[in-house]
Amino acid sequence: MEALIFVQTIFFSLASVFILVVGAAILVVVYHLIYLVRNLHQISNDLEEISEATKERIKEIIERLSSLPILSFFLKTPKKKEKTKKGDKSEKNS
């Protein structure tokens, strides 16, 4: 009978320690996963900013190249037209 009580005590003690160790390991893994996801999110944001800057830079390069007479035939870009009416100026002054 004493052996049974001793074995139960050892079993429950070891089971409790095992549960604590597994819980701590899970917390460490979750902490590192959160750190990894934050870094990936920051990298994604940086790539998005770089992508936008690159798009703008490519547009500027194409506009500059399209102004050259030789390349203007191949790199036509739509020009922005500003529509101003003569009546608009007189209405603003009134």
N, C-alpha and C positions, 0 to 999 in steps of 0.2 A: 504494500500500500504506500509506503514511504517512497519507493522507487517511482511509482506512478505520479505522485505529487511532484517529485524532483524533475521528472521528464516533462511534465506539463509546464512547470515553471521555466525550464530551459527553453522549451519550444516557444512559449509566448514571449519570452525575452528576446530570443533570436528573431522571431517574426516581427516584433516591434522595431528592432534595430534595422532589419531588412527594409521595412516599410519606410523608415526615416531616411535610409540611404538612397533608396529608389526615388523618393520624393525630392531629396536634395539634388540628385542627378537630373531629374526632370526639370527642376528650377534652373539649373545651370544651362541645360540645353535650350530651354525657352529664352533665357537671357541672351545667349549667343545668337539664336535665330532672330530675335528682335533687333539686335545690333546689326546683323547681316542685312535684314530687310531695310533698315534705315540707310545703310550705306548704299544699297542697290537703288533706293529711292533717290538719294542725292546724286548718284551717278546718272540716273535717268534724267533728272532735272538739268544737270550740267550738259548732257548730250542734246537735250531739247534746245537749250540756249545756244549752244554751238551750232546746231542745225539752223536755227533762225538767223543767226549772224552770217552763216555761210550762204544761205539763200539770198540775203540782202546784198552780200558782197558779189555774188554771181550776177545778180541783176545789175549792179553798178558796172561790172566789167562788160557785160553785154551792151549796156547803154553806151559806154565809152567806145567799144569796138564798132557799134553800129553808126557812130558819128564819122568814122573813117570812110572816105569815098569808095574805096575798093570793096570793103566788107559790108557797106550799107545795103547792098542788094541782097545779101544772104541773111543778114541779121536785122531784118525790119522789126521794129518795135512799135506798138501802137502809141501814137502821140496823144497826150491829154489836151483836149481842146477846151478853152475857157470861153464860155458864151456870155458876152456882155451886150446888153441892149442899150441903145442911146436913151431910151425912155426911162431906164432904171436910174441913171445918174440924175436926171432932172427930178424924179420922184423923191430921191433921197434928200436933195437940197431943199425941197419944199417944206 
